[in-house]
């Protein structure tokens, strides 16, 4: 499982929340009740997408000894940051 720094995680979630606020479709199924419970908060929706690993954003990290490491966002274990 890939690990992301707290800064990468914040950037991914923030970028996806902006996309959602601009009208992008959700990548997960949410009921009207779930949307109402989270207050239609785009950051909370993006966090749920991040936890399920469905955010359509690729990460490009420079790695020592190679040019660049490209990776897509996959399911993330939140407990590793705590």
C-alpha positions in Angstrom: 0.0 0.0 0.0 1.3 3.4 -0.9 1.9 6.0 1.8 1.4 9.7 1.3 2.7 12.5 3.5 0.1 14.6 5.3 0.9 17.4 2.8 0.3 15.2 -0.2 -3.0 14.0 1.4 -4.1 17.6 2.0 -3.3 18.5 -1.5 -5.1 15.6 -3.0 -8.2 16.1 -0.9 -8.2 19.9 -1.4 -7.8 19.5 -5.2 -10.7 17.0 -5.4 -12.9 19.1 -3.1 -12.4 22.0 -5.5 -13.3 19.8 -8.5 -16.5 18.7 -6.7 -17.4 22.3 -5.8 -17.1 23.2 -9.4 -19.6 20.6 -10.4 -17.5 17.4 -11.0 -19.5 14.2 -10.4 -18.9 12.2 -7.2 -16.8 9.0 -7.6 -18.7 7.3 -4.8 -22.4 6.6 -4.3 -23.9 8.8 -1.5 -27.5 8.8 -0.5 -29.4 12.0 0.1 -29.4 11.2 3.8 -25.6 10.8 3.9 -25.1 14.1 2.0 -27.5 15.8 4.4 -25.6 14.4 7.4 -22.2 15.7 6.2 -23.8 19.0 5.3 -23.0 18.7 1.6 -19.4 19.5 2.5 -17.1 18.9 -0.5 -14.1 18.3 1.7 -15.8 15.5 3.5 -16.9 14.0 0.2 -13.3 14.2 -1.1 -12.1 12.6 2.2 -14.5 9.7 1.7 -13.3 9.3 -2.0 -9.7 9.3 -0.8 -10.3 6.7 1.8 -11.9 4.4 -0.8 -9.1 5.1 -3.3 -11.3 6.3 -6.2 -10.0 9.9 -6.6 -9.0 10.4 -10.3 -5.7 12.2 -9.5 -2.2 11.0 -10.3 0.8 11.9 -8.1 4.3 12.5 -9.6 7.1 12.3 -7.1 10.8 12.8 -7.9 12.7 9.8 -6.5 16.4 9.4 -6.0 18.2 7.5 -8.7 15.2 7.7 -11.1 13.6 10.5 -13.0 10.1 10.4 -11.5 7.6 8.0 -9.9 4.1 8.3 -11.2 1.3 6.8 -9.1 -2.5 7.0 -8.9 -4.3 7.5 -5.6 -5.3 4.1 -4.2 -7.0 3.1 -1.0 -5.1 4.7 1.9 -4.7 3.5 5.5 -5.6 6.5 7.6 -4.2 5.0 10.8 -0.6 5.3 9.5 -0.7 9.1 9.9 -1.8 9.0 13.5 
